[in-house]
Structures are given as structure tokens and as C-alpha cells.
Amino acid sequence: MSGGIPVDDSCISAFQELKSRRDINTVIYRLSDNLETVIPDAKGNLTHDELLKALPPDEPRYVVHDLHFATADGNRQEKTVLISWCPAGTNAEERVAHSSGYGTLRNLLDGVQAHVQATGLSDVEYKALVSRAC
């Protein structure tokens, strides 16, 4: 499928909600059970620790997260990060579908400022995310 995995319209709505309101800072998406569509999984105002706990150890997810940090010179910044979470335990079929869905999301989510490919928790530790966002 050259166009990639389709993204459910509710995914875009959830992203727009994250961009326009301040009561949520994270939207988590997943593949549908038949691996044919990207659908919303959860949204909320998560701390970094809560975000890490929300990532399943053996299933892929996509995460849009508003990352708040201070630069080396002390300036406070906020960047919207798209994380592709594809842990080592993901089977080959899921991995291929996940990669296709990630490409579609990257093209559709206007306003994402950093992209992170993560296969383990060390890839999404706070310092790792900040270094990718700077």
C-alpha cells in the first residue's frame, strides 16, 4: 500500500485538541487490532513517568507529547514531539504496519517539531527526548 496505513479522523481531532488546549499534553495512538488503521488509544495530561508507564513493553504505539524543558542558557521551551514506540518484542507484521502508520502520521500531524524512533525506555528518557528536541 503506497499511501501507508490510514489514520482515523479522530486521531487528527485528538492532535488538534492537544495543540489548542492546555489540559492535555499527550496523545497516544495505536494500530487497530487488524493492523489496518491508526486509532487513538489514550490522551491526558501525563507526567514524564506516567508517559513511560503508558508504553506497553511488547506492543507498538505512537505518542505525541508536549515536551517542556530548559535550554542550556536557561530559556524555557516547549516542543511537540512525535515518538514511534516499537519495542523489541514487536512481531514482524506489526513492525511493518507500525512503520507505515508512522509515515502517515508524520505527514498528517502539522506542528510536530521533533521525531523520535524508540525501541526501548532509554530512547524516551527525559534527557534523551530533550536532546532530540533541541
N, C-alpha and C positions, 0 to 999 in steps of 0.2 A: 504494500500500500504506500504509494509515493507521498500522499498527503500526511502520513503519520496517523497516530491514534487520535480520534476525535475527542474534543474536550466538551463536556456537558456545559450548557449555558450557565448553570448555577455556579460553576467554577469561576466564571468571569464575574458574576454578581458578587460572590464572596470576596474576590480580589478588589473590586470597586468599593465594597464596604470597608475593607481594611484600609484602602487609600483615603477614604473620605471621613472615616470616623476614628476616634481615638480610644474606643472601648475594646477594640481587638487589635492585637499586634501580630497574630499568627493565623494562617490558614493552612491546613494540612489536606492534601488531596491523595487519592489512591486510584488504582486501576479497578474497574468493575470486576466482579467475580469471573466473567467470561473474558477478561483482559482486552475488551474492545473499546472501552471509553474511560476517560479520566473523569472522576467524580469527586465531590467534596467528601472529606472524612470527618473533619473537626475544625472548629475555629474558636478562638478565645484570646484572652489576654494572659499569655504564658510567661513565666519567668524562664530564664535560660535552662535551669534544672528541670522545670516542667516540660520544656520542649524536648530535652534529651530523653526523659522518661516516656514521652509520647511516641517515640520512634520504635517500632517493633523490631526485635533483633533478627527476624527472619523474613520480613516482608518489605517490599519497596514502598516508598512514599515520596511525595513531592511536598515541599514546605516553602511557603512564602512567609518571611519573618521580617518585621521591622527591627533592625539591629541598632541599638543606641550604644555609643561609645565615645570616648575622648581621644583626640589625636595626640601625638607626641608633644605638641605645643599647648595642649590643654583645651583646645576647642571641642565643644560638644558637637557630635554629628549623629545623623540618623541615615541609614541606608536600607533600602528594601532588597533583601537577599532571596534568591530562589535556590533552594537546596534540592538536589537529586539524591535521595537516600536509597541506595541499593546495596544492602548488606551482603556479606559473603554467602550467606545461606540461601540467597535467592536462586530459584531454578532457572535454567537457560531460557525457557519460554517466557517467563515473567521478565527476565532481564532484557530480552529483545523488545517486548511490548513496552516496558518501562522507558527504555531509551527513546523509542518512537514518541511516546507520550510527552517526554521531557522536551523534545524538539518542538512539538506543537505548543506546549505551554510557554516555552521561551519566546516563540513568535507572537503569542496572543497577549501575554501579560505586559502591557506597556507601562514602563515606570520602574521595572526591576533594574537595580544598579549594580548588582554583583551576582555571579553564578558560582555555585559550589557543587562539585561532584563528591559525594560522601559514600564510603563503603564501610566505615566504622565510626564509633563515637569520637575518636581522636580527630576526625575530619570536621566535626561540628562543635568541638570545644569552643568556648567563648573567644579565646585568644586566636584560634585558627580562623574563625569567622571574621574577626576584626582585621586580621592581616589580609584576608582576601578582599575585604570591603574597602580598604584604604587605597 
